[in-house]
Amino acid sequence: MKKILITGGTVFVSRCAAEYYIAKGYDVYVLNRNSRPQPKSAKLLQADRHHLGNILRRHHFDVVIDTAYTAEDVNLLLDALESYRHYFLISSSAVYPEHCPQPFTEETPCGANLIWSKYGTDKIKAEQALFARNPNAYTLRPPYLYGAMNNIYREAFVFDCALADRPFYLPKDGEMKLQFFHVYDLCRFIEILWETQPKQHLWNVGNQDVISVRKWVELCYLAAGKQATFINVYRDIEQRNYFCFYNYEYFLDVSKQLAIMPDIKPLNIGLSEAFNWYKDNAAQVNKKPYFEYIDSNLKGLL
């Protein structure tokens, strides 16, 4: 039985990972401050990751899955670990500059992205810190992650619109393209990597296809049992005031991932699962005041 350490374990990606590997029969430890409910059957190592002391001493982990945001996060964890075999850093596609040719490949140079700003540059530094100390670690760069337990107000915002029978205020013509990846597909891919141990250590991950925001909204409404209607917003206003994504489209080349894991969860099925979770867990999502802005500034827009 593999012994797995997951940093966090209480919110979205790290919690899904903990529950996924527990269901697979692995021995899962989560490292967090114990300020939120813990995944059932996970073994808690209670600590602030910036003040770990000796809590990881006398443990050997077969797999470490880290959601680190900064180089300091990575270095402090590596300093605290006594021994481990495989290390996986969940990074981000935000490491690619928006001006580079698309689709972004693993060979695309990293650099500052004006949309993602410090989040992206901090992820770059986290990757660099990891590879400087462990060249055999694995780094994964996903686009937008989705699925059950997503506490970010993205698909949940569209579900709320659908449940309230509201028309959806769509940026411009709705043809802006997005790319997604189901969180459980991320977990499956990590499992494939530790089993096969490929020589490649840096991976773009994601669905093969991009999707327009119009089509994505339609799928979210359908997941809620509704039909989407739209009001197009052509005004020169900040899109994030009323919509859950930046005015920025990009596309990752995930051909290398697909070569070893070609079976990806279809987006409509993943969104249906996300809706079924959201119906009973709406309070776990960090909601933003999109409705207030729409009702004050866009209501009745033709």
TIVEX-699983 format. One record per residue: residue number from 1; residue in one letter; x, y, z of N, C-alpha, C, O in turn. Coordinates in steps of 0.02 Angstrom, whole numbers. Last residue first. Layout:
{NUM,"a",{X,Y,Z},{X,Y,Z},{X,Y,Z},{X,Y,Z}}
...
REM end
This chain:
{302,"l",{-1503,2265,-1186},{-1525,2232,-1247},{-1466,2221,-1293},{-1475,2193,-1348}}
{301,"l",{-1517,2258,-1012},{-1474,2271,-1069},{-1498,2232,-1130},{-1512,2172,-1125}}
{300,"g",{-1586,2231,-897},{-1623,2259,-953},{-1582,2275,-1013},{-1607,2302,-1062}}
{299,"k",{-1448,2262,-795},{-1517,2238,-799},{-1554,2272,-856},{-1553,2333,-863}}
{298,"l",{-1322,2307,-773},{-1336,2276,-838},{-1408,2255,-846},{-1428,2233,-900}}
{297,"n",{-1308,2365,-645},{-1276,2396,-703},{-1297,2369,-771},{-1291,2404,-822}}
{296,"s",{-1375,2296,-544},{-1366,2369,-538},{-1343,2402,-602},{-1357,2461,-613}}
{295,"d",{-1374,2165,-583},{-1439,2197,-570},{-1433,2272,-565},{-1481,2308,-579}}
{294,"i",{-1235,2143,-597},{-1280,2137,-654},{-1345,2175,-642},{-1368,2212,-686}}
{293,"y",{-1193,2159,-464},{-1167,2203,-517},{-1214,2202,-578},{-1231,2254,-606}}
{292,"e",{-1263,2057,-401},{-1273,2126,-379},{-1250,2175,-433},{-1283,2225,-447}}
{291,"f",{-1211,1944,-465},{-1282,1962,-473},{-1294,2034,-454},{-1333,2069,-488}}
{290,"y",{-1077,1944,-423},{-1093,1953,-493},{-1166,1975,-502},{-1180,2020,-542}}
{289,"p",{-1000,1943,-298},{-1062,1982,-308},{-1079,1995,-381},{-1092,2052,-400}}
{288,"k",{-955,1770,-268},{-938,1839,-283},{-1001,1877,-304},{-1050,1846,-324}}
{287,"k",{-930,1635,-150},{-969,1671,-201},{-947,1743,-207},{-924,1774,-160}}
{286,"n",{-853,1497,-126},{-839,1568,-111},{-871,1612,-165},{-842,1623,-218}}
{285,"v",{-946,1358,-72},{-918,1396,-127},{-910,1469,-108},{-954,1499,-78}}
{284,"q",{-1014,1294,27},{-941,1284,26},{-907,1325,-29},{-845,1325,-33}}
{283,"a",{-1148,1309,9},{-1116,1351,60},{-1041,1345,59},{-1006,1387,88}}
{282,"a",{-1185,1208,-80},{-1177,1277,-105},{-1140,1322,-55},{-1105,1368,-75}}
{281,"n",{-1205,1071,-73},{-1145,1100,-42},{-1132,1173,-64},{-1075,1195,-66}}
{280,"d",{-1304,1011,-144},{-1302,999,-71},{-1245,1035,-35},{-1239,1029,26}}
{279,"k",{-1280,1054,-273},{-1348,1058,-246},{-1349,1052,-170},{-1390,1083,-136}}
{278,"y",{-1147,1020,-302},{-1163,1088,-282},{-1232,1094,-251},{-1242,1134,-206}}
{277,"w",{-1153,886,-344},{-1119,903,-281},{-1142,971,-256},{-1155,980,-197}}
{276,"n",{-1224,904,-463},{-1252,861,-411},{-1219,873,-343},{-1252,870,-291}}
{275,"f",{-1132,985,-533},{-1197,1011,-512},{-1228,969,-456},{-1255,996,-408}}
{274,"a",{-1027,894,-553},{-1015,955,-514},{-1081,985,-490},{-1085,1008,-433}}
{273,"e",{-1090,802,-636},{-1067,781,-570},{-1055,841,-525},{-1071,840,-466}}
{272,"s",{-1110,886,-746},{-1168,857,-712},{-1149,833,-643},{-1187,842,-595}}
{271,"l",{-978,911,-781},{-1019,966,-757},{-1082,941,-722},{-1105,970,-673}}
{270,"g",{-937,783,-824},{-904,815,-767},{-945,871,-738},{-948,879,-677}}
{269,"i",{-1022,769,-935},{-1029,723,-878},{-997,753,-816},{-1025,750,-761}}
{268,"n",{-976,871,-1019},{-1047,871,-997},{-1058,825,-937},{-1098,841,-893}}
{267,"l",{-842,835,-1041},{-858,895,-1002},{-930,894,-978},{-944,916,-922}}
{266,"p",{-786,667,-1014},{-820,717,-1055},{-845,775,-1012},{-866,766,-955}}
{265,"k",{-628,623,-953},{-699,629,-935},{-731,682,-980},{-706,738,-982}}
{264,"i",{-521,541,-1069},{-534,599,-1026},{-609,603,-1013},{-649,589,-1057}}
{263,"d",{-408,433,-1121},{-478,432,-1101},{-491,486,-1048},{-473,478,-990}}
{262,"p",{-270,434,-1143},{-314,462,-1193},{-387,469,-1172},{-424,508,-1202}}
{261,"m",{-131,444,-1078},{-197,441,-1046},{-248,472,-1093},{-266,530,-1085}}
{260,"i",{-23,449,-1162},{-21,397,-1111},{-86,394,-1070},{-96,346,-1032}}
{259,"a",{-58,546,-1252},{-25,487,-1278},{-23,431,-1226},{-21,372,-1244}}
{258,"l",{-105,651,-1179},{-154,608,-1211},{-123,544,-1238},{-157,493,-1246}}
{257,"q",{17,712,-1142},{-27,682,-1091},{-74,632,-1123},{-82,576,-1098}}
{256,"k",{55,758,-1267},{98,711,-1232},{59,676,-1176},{67,616,-1165}}
{255,"s",{-45,849,-1304},{-37,787,-1343},{6,735,-1306},{-6,675,-1312}}
{254,"v",{-87,969,-1259},{-86,915,-1211},{-76,847,-1246},{-97,795,-1220}}
{253,"d",{-60,1133,-1274},{-48,1071,-1312},{-40,1015,-1260},{8,1014,-1222}}
{252,"l",{-181,1248,-1216},{-122,1207,-1203},{-119,1149,-1252},{-170,1119,-1269}}
{251,"f",{-237,1408,-1249},{-245,1337,-1266},{-179,1302,-1254},{-127,1323,-1280}}
{250,"y",{-337,1549,-1197},{-274,1516,-1213},{-286,1442,-1222},{-340,1417,-1204}}
{249,"e",{-408,1710,-1174},{-414,1641,-1196},{-346,1613,-1213},{-302,1648,-1239}}
{248,"y",{-476,1828,-1072},{-412,1798,-1093},{-424,1726,-1113},{-448,1686,-1073}}
{247,"n",{-547,1909,-969},{-551,1916,-1042},{-485,1893,-1072},{-443,1933,-1094}}
{246,"y",{-576,1791,-835},{-544,1850,-865},{-556,1851,-940},{-571,1799,-971}}
{245,"f",{-735,1729,-780},{-668,1719,-809},{-642,1786,-835},{-680,1830,-855}}
{244,"c",{-865,1753,-737},{-820,1716,-692},{-752,1700,-722},{-715,1660,-693}}
{243,"f",{-938,1916,-746},{-925,1851,-775},{-868,1819,-736},{-827,1854,-707}}
{242,"y",{-948,2042,-697},{-1011,2007,-706},{-1001,1936,-732},{-1050,1899,-740}}
{241,"n",{-820,2090,-679},{-873,2117,-637},{-937,2076,-640},{-975,2075,-593}}
{240,"r",{-736,2039,-775},{-740,2003,-712},{-791,2033,-663},{-803,2003,-611}}
{239,"q",{-740,2134,-878},{-778,2072,-884},{-787,2036,-818},{-839,2006,-806}}
{238,"e",{-759,2303,-866},{-718,2247,-843},{-761,2183,-840},{-811,2180,-804}}
{237,"i",{-829,2369,-1018},{-825,2365,-945},{-784,2303,-927},{-776,2258,-968}}
{236,"d",{-893,2422,-1145},{-821,2423,-1127},{-815,2426,-1051},{-798,2478,-1023}}
{235,"r",{-1027,2314,-1196},{-1001,2374,-1164},{-928,2367,-1145},{-904,2312,-1132}}
{234,"y",{-1085,2203,-1241},{-1033,2232,-1284},{-1004,2296,-1254},{-961,2327,-1284}}
{233,"v",{-1155,2062,-1192},{-1130,2124,-1163},{-1073,2149,-1206},{-1018,2120,-1206}}
{232,"n",{-1304,1976,-1233},{-1234,1991,-1249},{-1214,2059,-1223},{-1251,2108,-1230}}
{231,"i",{-1397,1865,-1148},{-1395,1936,-1164},{-1322,1953,-1174},{-1281,1944,-1129}}
{230,"f",{-1472,1704,-1178},{-1415,1748,-1171},{-1433,1821,-1184},{-1477,1837,-1224}}
{229,"t",{-1526,1552,-1099},{-1540,1609,-1143},{-1488,1662,-1128},{-1463,1666,-1072}}
{228,"a",{-1514,1376,-1079},{-1484,1443,-1072},{-1514,1492,-1122},{-1524,1474,-1180}}
{227,"q",{-1622,1270,-996},{-1600,1292,-1062},{-1574,1364,-1055},{-1609,1407,-1029}}
{226,"k",{-1589,1149,-864},{-1617,1210,-891},{-1590,1224,-961},{-1541,1193,-983}}
{225,"g",{-1527,1056,-782},{-1593,1041,-809},{-1627,1100,-840},{-1689,1101,-844}}
{224,"a",{-1399,1080,-748},{-1449,1099,-698},{-1520,1087,-723},{-1568,1105,-689}}
{223,"a",{-1337,1044,-864},{-1323,1004,-804},{-1373,1017,-749},{-1388,974,-708}}
{222,"l",{-1381,1149,-944},{-1408,1082,-955},{-1396,1036,-896},{-1438,995,-878}}
{221,"y",{-1301,1252,-892},{-1373,1255,-885},{-1405,1186,-894},{-1449,1167,-856}}
{220,"c",{-1175,1201,-933},{-1189,1211,-861},{-1264,1215,-849},{-1290,1185,-802}}
{219,"l",{-1189,1205,-1072},{-1180,1140,-1039},{-1194,1146,-964},{-1223,1100,-934}}
{218,"e",{-1198,1344,-1091},{-1254,1300,-1111},{-1249,1232,-1076},{-1299,1206,-1053}}
{217,"v",{-1070,1382,-1049},{-1128,1403,-1011},{-1189,1359,-1027},{-1226,1340,-983}}
{216,"w",{-997,1322,-1154},{-986,1301,-1084},{-1045,1321,-1041},{-1067,1281,-999}}
{215,"k",{-1042,1393,-1265},{-1056,1322,-1260},{-1047,1297,-1189},{-1086,1255,-1166}}
{214,"r",{-992,1522,-1229},{-1064,1511,-1241},{-1081,1437,-1233},{-1129,1420,-1199}}
{213,"v",{-856,1503,-1223},{-891,1516,-1160},{-966,1507,-1169},{-1001,1487,-1122}}
{212,"s",{-803,1362,-1322},{-823,1432,-1315},{-859,1442,-1249},{-889,1396,-1222}}
{211,"i",{-666,1256,-1284},{-738,1264,-1290},{-754,1338,-1283},{-723,1373,-1244}}
{210,"v",{-535,1145,-1341},{-559,1206,-1309},{-633,1212,-1322},{-661,1178,-1365}}
{209,"d",{-488,973,-1315},{-521,1026,-1352},{-534,1087,-1309},{-542,1082,-1248}}
{208,"q",{-425,888,-1225},{-395,898,-1291},{-423,960,-1326},{-388,995,-1361}}
{207,"n",{-404,943,-1057},{-444,914,-1110},{-412,930,-1177},{-378,980,-1185}}
{206,"g",{-239,928,-980},{-302,961,-995},{-342,921,-1045},{-319,871,-1072}}
{205,"v",{-69,972,-944},{-125,925,-937},{-190,963,-952},{-194,1023,-939}}
{204,"n",{103,974,-979},{39,1007,-986},{-15,954,-978},{-8,898,-1003}}
{203,"w",{237,923,-877},{179,902,-917},{125,956,-918},{103,980,-866}}
{202,"l",{398,868,-848},{357,928,-852},{299,914,-901},{311,896,-958}}
{201,"h",{472,754,-864},{452,773,-796},{410,836,-793},{387,855,-739}}
{200,"q",{502,608,-957},{478,677,-958},{451,696,-889},{413,658,-859}}
{199,"k",{520,475,-929},{578,520,-925},{559,593,-927},{595,636,-901}}
{198,"p",{392,402,-823},{420,423,-887},{479,470,-877},{487,501,-824}}
{197,"q",{333,305,-725},{395,344,-716},{427,364,-782},{484,345,-796}}
{196,"t",{221,227,-708},{261,218,-769},{328,253,-766},{375,234,-801}}
{195,"e",{167,262,-583},{171,191,-603},{219,180,-661},{255,130,-662}}
{194,"w",{169,398,-580},{210,363,-531},{216,288,-547},{264,255,-527}}
{193,"l",{84,424,-691},{155,446,-691},{196,408,-640},{252,387,-655}}
{192,"i",{-39,374,-651},{-5,345,-709},{69,363,-709},{111,321,-725}}
{191,"e",{-66,463,-546},{-58,392,-532},{-22,356,-590},{20,313,-578}}
{190,"i",{-80,581,-618},{-27,575,-568},{-13,502,-553},{45,481,-549}}
{189,"f",{-197,548,-687},{-135,557,-724},{-75,553,-677},{-24,524,-695}}
{188,"r",{-293,543,-587},{-278,483,-626},{-211,489,-661},{-172,442,-664}}
{187,"c",{-294,678,-548},{-272,626,-501},{-254,561,-537},{-205,529,-520}}
{186,"l",{-345,735,-666},{-279,755,-640},{-252,702,-593},{-193,683,-597}}
{185,"d",{-468,676,-667},{-421,659,-720},{-351,679,-701},{-302,645,-718}}
{184,"y",{-522,743,-559},{-508,671,-551},{-463,646,-608},{-425,599,-598}}
{183,"v",{-538,871,-610},{-490,861,-556},{-474,787,-546},{-418,770,-527}}
{182,"h",{-540,896,-784},{-574,872,-725},{-523,853,-671},{-472,823,-686}}
{181,"f",{-502,1044,-866},{-476,977,-849},{-511,956,-784},{-511,994,-735}}
{180,"f",{-522,1158,-1007},{-536,1132,-940},{-502,1065,-929},{-477,1034,-976}}
{179,"q",{-512,1311,-1093},{-492,1241,-1089},{-497,1218,-1017},{-479,1255,-971}}
{178,"l",{-604,1429,-1195},{-575,1407,-1132},{-557,1333,-1137},{-583,1297,-1179}}
{177,"k",{-630,1569,-1304},{-618,1497,-1294},{-584,1484,-1226},{-542,1522,-1204}}
{176,"m",{-761,1678,-1347},{-698,1669,-1312},{-689,1596,-1292},{-736,1565,-1267}}
{175,"e",{-887,1695,-1399},{-842,1649,-1434},{-773,1643,-1402},{-730,1608,-1429}}
{174,"g",{-980,1786,-1355},{-976,1721,-1321},{-929,1672,-1353},{-931,1612,-1336}}
{173,"d",{-983,1912,-1405},{-1021,1862,-1442},{-1016,1792,-1411},{-1045,1744,-1438}}
{172,"k",{-976,1992,-1247},{-973,2000,-1320},{-1013,1946,-1355},{-1071,1934,-1338}}
{171,"p",{-1008,1889,-1112},{-961,1938,-1139},{-960,1936,-1216},{-945,1884,-1246}}
{170,"l",{-1177,1871,-1066},{-1120,1840,-1098},{-1073,1893,-1127},{-1096,1939,-1162}}
{169,"y",{-1284,1839,-944},{-1251,1897,-974},{-1183,1874,-1000},{-1137,1861,-961}}
{168,"f",{-1420,1731,-957},{-1349,1737,-942},{-1319,1795,-981},{-1327,1800,-1041}}
{167,"p",{-1577,1747,-872},{-1537,1746,-933},{-1464,1756,-915},{-1448,1785,-863}}
{166,"r",{-1627,1639,-736},{-1603,1704,-760},{-1571,1696,-829},{-1541,1644,-843}}
{165,"d",{-1676,1539,-654},{-1707,1553,-719},{-1690,1622,-744},{-1732,1659,-771}}
{164,"a",{-1605,1501,-546},{-1648,1560,-537},{-1684,1579,-601},{-1719,1630,-603}}
{163,"l",{-1531,1398,-598},{-1581,1382,-547},{-1629,1440,-535},{-1687,1429,-516}}
{162,"a",{-1445,1472,-684},{-1493,1424,-711},{-1549,1410,-661},{-1607,1410,-679}}
{161,"c",{-1369,1545,-592},{-1409,1580,-644},{-1464,1534,-671},{-1521,1554,-679}}
{160,"d",{-1310,1440,-523},{-1355,1485,-488},{-1399,1524,-537},{-1458,1534,-525}}
{159,"f",{-1230,1385,-625},{-1283,1345,-595},{-1334,1390,-560},{-1394,1379,-566}}
{158,"v",{-1142,1491,-640},{-1188,1476,-695},{-1245,1432,-669},{-1303,1442,-690}}
{157,"f",{-1076,1481,-517},{-1110,1543,-535},{-1161,1530,-590},{-1217,1555,-587}}
{156,"a",{-1018,1355,-527},{-1071,1366,-477},{-1110,1430,-491},{-1170,1433,-479}}
{155,"e",{-918,1371,-619},{-977,1336,-640},{-1035,1345,-591},{-1093,1345,-611}}
{154,"r",{-860,1477,-515},{-859,1474,-588},{-922,1438,-612},{-973,1469,-624}}
{153,"y",{-801,1515,-380},{-868,1530,-407},{-865,1535,-483},{-867,1589,-512}}
{152,"i",{-718,1380,-301},{-712,1442,-340},{-777,1453,-378},{-805,1406,-405}}
{151,"n",{-728,1257,-246},{-751,1313,-204},{-744,1380,-239},{-761,1432,-211}}
{150,"n",{-772,1106,-305},{-742,1169,-328},{-770,1226,-287},{-829,1243,-294}}
{149,"m",{-832,987,-276},{-792,1018,-223},{-758,1082,-245},{-718,1110,-207}}
{148,"a",{-828,916,-441},{-857,920,-374},{-806,950,-325},{-746,939,-332}}
{147,"g",{-746,1021,-565},{-771,959,-537},{-804,970,-470},{-807,1027,-446}}
{146,"y",{-597,1089,-642},{-667,1092,-622},{-686,1024,-593},{-648,976,-597}}
{145,"l",{-464,1199,-688},{-487,1136,-659},{-559,1144,-637},{-581,1198,-616}}
{144,"y",{-399,1274,-828},{-450,1281,-776},{-472,1212,-752},{-496,1171,-792}}
{143,"p",{-247,1187,-858},{-286,1247,-870},{-337,1254,-814},{-320,1242,-756}}
{142,"p",{-99,1125,-768},{-168,1120,-794},{-195,1188,-815},{-170,1240,-794}}
{141,"r",{49,1061,-765},{23,1127,-780},{-47,1122,-810},{-54,1115,-870}}
{140,"l",{151,973,-652},{93,971,-696},{64,1042,-703},{57,1078,-653}}
{139,"t",{308,899,-626},{267,959,-622},{212,956,-674},{224,938,-731}}
{138,"y",{403,783,-532},{357,795,-587},{316,858,-574},{293,870,-518}}
{137,"a",{579,758,-498},{510,773,-478},{468,784,-541},{495,792,-596}}
{136,"n",{710,747,-532},{666,691,-549},{594,700,-526},{553,656,-535}}
{135,"p",{781,854,-481},{767,852,-553},{721,796,-575},{695,797,-631}}
{134,"n",{769,933,-344},{749,865,-364},{732,865,-438},{674,874,-456}}
{133,"r",{816,1061,-335},{832,1014,-281},{815,942,-298},{844,896,-270}}
{132,"a",{774,1123,-449},{842,1135,-427},{864,1084,-374},{922,1066,-370}}
{131,"f",{640,1089,-456},{686,1055,-501},{759,1067,-483},{802,1025,-499}}
{130,"l",{591,1176,-353},{584,1104,-349},{635,1069,-393},{670,1023,-370}}
{129,"a",{621,1304,-399},{648,1282,-334},{645,1206,-329},{692,1175,-304}}
{128,"q",{547,1307,-517},{620,1312,-520},{651,1287,-455},{702,1252,-457}}
{127,"e",{415,1300,-466},{441,1248,-511},{517,1248,-511},{549,1195,-505}}
{126,"a",{413,1423,-396},{403,1359,-360},{429,1301,-401},{462,1256,-374}}
{125,"k",{430,1514,-499},{482,1508,-449},{475,1444,-408},{525,1413,-389}}
{124,"i",{307,1494,-564},{370,1482,-599},{426,1471,-549},{465,1424,-556}}
{123,"k",{219,1535,-464},{219,1465,-484},{282,1448,-523},{309,1393,-515}}
{122,"d",{248,1672,-464},{263,1632,-404},{263,1557,-421},{304,1520,-393}}
{121,"t",{200,1708,-589},{272,1712,-577},{292,1674,-514},{347,1646,-510}}
{120,"g",{60,1685,-569},{98,1649,-619},{173,1650,-606},{206,1598,-612}}
{119,"y",{30,1775,-465},{14,1704,-458},{56,1663,-507},{83,1611,-488}}
{118,"k",{63,1900,-517},{106,1869,-466},{92,1795,-457},{137,1756,-442}}
{117,"s",{-19,1882,-673},{24,1923,-631},{65,1881,-581},{97,1832,-601}}
{116,"w",{-119,1843,-758},{-112,1807,-695},{-63,1839,-647},{-64,1824,-587}}
{115,"i",{-108,1936,-864},{-173,1920,-835},{-165,1890,-765},{-200,1910,-719}}
{114,"l",{24,1943,-899},{-8,2004,-875},{-76,1990,-843},{-99,2029,-801}}
{113,"n",{146,1834,-849},{83,1837,-886},{43,1896,-857},{30,1898,-797}}
{112,"a",{319,1808,-861},{264,1845,-831},{204,1846,-878},{211,1857,-938}}
{111,"g",{366,1641,-915},{376,1712,-904},{314,1744,-877},{262,1712,-870}}
{110,"c",{437,1500,-1003},{396,1530,-950},{412,1604,-943},{466,1627,-964}}
{109,"p",{435,1450,-1174},{470,1481,-1117},{421,1509,-1066},{371,1539,-1084}}
{108,"t",{370,1294,-1222},{359,1366,-1223},{395,1397,-1163},{386,1374,-1107}}
{107,"e",{376,1159,-1205},{439,1193,-1223},{431,1268,-1227},{480,1304,-1236}}
{106,"e",{250,1116,-1185},{296,1112,-1127},{361,1148,-1141},{398,1165,-1095}}
{105,"t",{156,1241,-1276},{184,1174,-1266},{228,1175,-1204},{242,1228,-1175}}
{104,"f",{9,1330,-1308},{71,1327,-1269},{93,1254,-1263},{53,1210,-1247}}
{103,"p",{-53,1338,-1477},{-58,1316,-1408},{10,1315,-1373},{61,1302,-1404}}
{102,"q",{14,1506,-1474},{-27,1453,-1445},{-41,1400,-1498},{-42,1416,-1558}}
{101,"p",{158,1609,-1442},{114,1573,-1488},{77,1516,-1452},{103,1484,-1407}}
{100,"c",{147,1729,-1305},{181,1674,-1341},{132,1639,-1388},{71,1639,-1376}}
{99,"h",{81,1822,-1228},{100,1842,-1295},{133,1787,-1336},{146,1796,-1395}}
{98,"e",{62,1773,-1100},{3,1776,-1144},{21,1793,-1217},{-18,1780,-1263}}
{97,"p",{181,1657,-1039},{163,1726,-1056},{108,1728,-1108},{107,1688,-1155}}
{96,"y",{142,1527,-925},{156,1544,-995},{136,1617,-1009},{80,1636,-994}}
{95,"v",{98,1500,-799},{170,1512,-807},{189,1533,-878},{245,1555,-889}}
{94,"a",{-33,1463,-795},{-19,1534,-788},{55,1551,-795},{74,1609,-795}}
{93,"s",{-50,1330,-788},{-36,1357,-855},{-24,1432,-853},{-7,1462,-904}}
{92,"s",{31,1270,-639},{-23,1305,-674},{-1,1325,-744},{58,1336,-757}}
{91,"s",{63,1135,-529},{78,1204,-548},{19,1234,-586},{-38,1224,-566}}
{90,"i",{81,1022,-418},{27,1046,-460},{38,1120,-471},{24,1162,-428}}
{89,"l",{216,917,-407},{194,986,-396},{138,1002,-444},{146,996,-505}}
{88,"f",{260,768,-335},{220,798,-388},{199,869,-367},{169,878,-314}}
{87,"y",{386,653,-304},{359,719,-286},{323,747,-347},{350,749,-402}}
{86,"h",{425,493,-240},{401,533,-296},{371,598,-271},{335,599,-221}}
{85,"r",{487,460,-111},{508,432,-176},{489,478,-234},{531,499,-273}}
{84,"y",{562,524,40},{505,514,-4},{532,487,-70},{592,489,-83}}
{83,"s",{605,574,206},{618,536,146},{554,528,106},{499,526,134}}
{82,"e",{582,692,283},{638,648,298},{656,605,237},{715,600,219}}
{81,"l",{541,860,249},{531,790,233},{593,749,251},{650,769,237}}
{80,"a",{581,991,270},{549,955,325},{540,881,313},{532,842,360}}
{79,"d",{635,1036,152},{677,1037,212},{648,992,267},{684,961,305}}
{78,"l",{522,1028,71},{579,983,58},{626,980,118},{653,927,133}}
{77,"l",{447,1131,130},{423,1062,132},{480,1013,120},{486,963,155}}
{76,"l",{526,1242,103},{512,1224,172},{487,1152,178},{503,1117,226}}
{75,"n",{526,1242,-39},{589,1232,-1},{576,1212,71},{611,1169,98}}
{74,"v",{390,1267,-70},{425,1206,-92},{486,1192,-48},{495,1137,-24}}
{73,"d",{365,1392,-11},{324,1334,5},{361,1269,-11},{362,1223,30}}
{72,"e",{460,1470,-79},{468,1458,-8},{427,1398,14},{450,1358,54}}
{71,"a",{406,1473,-207},{469,1437,-196},{480,1423,-122},{505,1370,-104}}
{70,"t",{226,1450,-196},{287,1489,-199},{348,1444,-191},{343,1387,-170}}
{69,"y",{119,1364,-188},{111,1424,-228},{176,1462,-238},{181,1502,-285}}
{68,"a",{93,1186,-189},{131,1245,-170},{121,1303,-217},{115,1295,-278}}
{67,"t",{27,1066,-181},{-6,1121,-217},{29,1188,-203},{-3,1240,-205}}
{66,"d",{95,905,-198},{101,972,-168},{66,1023,-212},{75,1024,-273}}
{65,"i",{111,746,-150},{73,787,-197},{65,856,-166},{32,864,-115}}
{64,"v",{224,616,-138},{207,681,-110},{171,721,-165},{198,728,-220}}
{63,"v",{235,443,-110},{214,496,-155},{198,559,-115},{164,556,-64}}
{62,"d",{289,370,-8},{300,347,-77},{285,403,-126},{318,409,-178}}
{61,"f",{369,435,132},{311,438,87},{331,412,19},{383,431,-9}}
{60,"h",{413,401,297},{433,394,226},{370,393,184},{323,356,199}}
{59,"h",{438,487,448},{391,464,397},{428,455,331},{469,496,312}}
{58,"r",{528,542,532},{511,472,545},{456,447,498},{431,391,507}}
{57,"r",{461,707,513},{517,661,528},{489,592,548},{435,586,575}}
{56,"l",{358,792,504},{366,744,449},{424,696,460},{435,651,420}}
{55,"i",{369,874,616},{308,834,608},{314,781,552},{278,731,554}}
{54,"n",{465,959,665},{484,889,654},{425,844,636},{431,783,639}}
{53,"g",{421,1110,587},{458,1077,640},{477,1007,621},{503,995,566}}
{52,"l",{343,1189,504},{331,1117,505},{367,1081,562},{346,1027,583}}
{51,"h",{285,1319,460},{315,1304,527},{306,1229,540},{266,1210,583}}
{50,"h",{222,1326,343},{279,1370,351},{312,1362,419},{363,1394,433}}
{49,"r",{114,1243,354},{169,1221,311},{229,1267,315},{284,1249,292}}
{48,"d",{57,1210,514},{62,1262,463},{122,1244,419},{176,1230,445}}
{47,"a",{-13,1049,552},{40,1099,555},{29,1152,502},{-4,1139,452}}
{46,"q",{-56,886,578},{-78,955,590},{-18,1002,599},{21,995,645}}
{45,"l",{-92,764,480},{-30,791,508},{-42,866,517},{-38,904,469}}
{44,"l",{-219,644,479},{-201,715,484},{-132,724,514},{-117,696,567}}
{43,"k",{-267,530,363},{-229,537,425},{-201,607,428},{-163,627,384}}
{42,"a",{-433,503,300},{-366,530,293},{-333,536,362},{-367,545,412}}
{41,"s",{-563,465,329},{-512,412,326},{-442,438,311},{-395,398,308}}
{40,"k",{-632,606,252},{-644,546,291},{-591,494,277},{-575,480,219}}
{39,"p",{-544,760,257},{-570,704,218},{-577,642,260},{-533,626,300}}
{38,"q",{-598,877,387},{-547,835,354},{-580,782,310},{-636,761,323}}
{37,"p",{-653,1046,399},{-666,974,404},{-616,934,361},{-596,956,307}}
{36,"r",{-522,1164,447},{-580,1144,408},{-593,1070,418},{-549,1034,442}}
{35,"s",{-406,1178,515},{-456,1232,524},{-520,1219,485},{-567,1258,489}}
{34,"n",{-289,1103,514},{-349,1076,546},{-400,1131,561},{-433,1130,613}}
{33,"r",{-182,1142,439},{-188,1171,506},{-249,1147,544},{-260,1168,601}}
{32,"n",{-110,997,353},{-145,1061,356},{-152,1083,429},{-131,1048,475}}
{31,"l",{-82,862,259},{-44,910,299},{-81,977,296},{-82,1010,245}}
{30,"v",{-138,696,258},{-148,765,237},{-113,811,286},{-114,800,347}}
{29,"y",{-106,533,195},{-95,583,248},{-107,652,218},{-89,666,161}}
{28,"v",{-169,378,149},{-165,449,133},{-158,491,196},{-197,485,244}}
{27,"d",{-141,235,75},{-133,261,143},{-119,336,137},{-63,356,122}}
{26,"y",{-262,183,-49},{-196,205,-28},{-199,232,44},{-252,250,70}}
{25,"g",{-385,147,-105},{-354,102,-56},{-285,122,-33},{-252,83,1}}
{24,"k",{-457,230,-182},{-416,180,-218},{-379,134,-170},{-346,86,-192}}
{23,"a",{-508,317,-90},{-554,270,-122},{-517,215,-160},{-544,160,-168}}
{22,"i",{-391,390,-66},{-419,349,-12},{-465,296,-42},{-463,238,-23}}
{21,"y",{-379,456,-187},{-330,404,-171},{-352,361,-112},{-333,302,-108}}
{20,"y",{-494,541,-182},{-482,496,-239},{-435,439,-219},{-450,381,-232}}
{19,"e",{-475,615,-67},{-531,569,-69},{-523,518,-127},{-542,460,-120}}
{18,"a",{-359,688,-103},{-360,646,-43},{-415,594,-48},{-404,534,-35}}
{17,"a",{-406,756,-217},{-350,709,-222},{-350,661,-163},{-342,601,-171}}
{16,"c",{-504,837,-160},{-523,787,-210},{-469,734,-217},{-483,674,-221}}
{15,"r",{-418,916,-82},{-468,873,-50},{-491,818,-98},{-498,760,-78}}
{14,"s",{-342,981,-179},{-309,937,-131},{-358,891,-95},{-342,834,-79}}
{13,"v",{-446,1049,-250},{-400,1003,-283},{-369,955,-233},{-369,895,-244}}
{12,"f",{-553,1092,-124},{-554,1076,-195},{-500,1026,-217},{-507,966,-204}}
{11,"v",{-482,1077,36},{-517,1119,-13},{-503,1095,-83},{-446,1078,-100}}
{10,"t",{-407,993,116},{-473,1014,141},{-514,1053,90},{-574,1062,99}}
{9,"g",{-279,965,77},{-324,909,87},{-393,928,110},{-435,885,121}}
{8,"g",{-121,1016,111},{-190,1040,110},{-237,983,126},{-235,955,181}}
{7,"t",{-22,898,28},{-24,962,64},{-94,992,56},{-121,993,1}}
{6,"i",{-20,729,52},{-51,782,13},{-51,845,55},{-76,846,111}}
{5,"l",{71,581,41},{64,644,77},{34,696,30},{60,706,-25}}
{4,"i",{43,408,43},{40,470,5},{32,529,53},{-9,527,99}}
{3,"k",{102,249,27},{90,301,77},{97,368,43},{150,385,16}}
{2,"k",{35,105,-51},{75,165,-54},{53,215,-1},{-6,222,14}}
{1,"m",{42,-60,0},{0,0,0},{44,62,0},{85,72,45}}
REM end
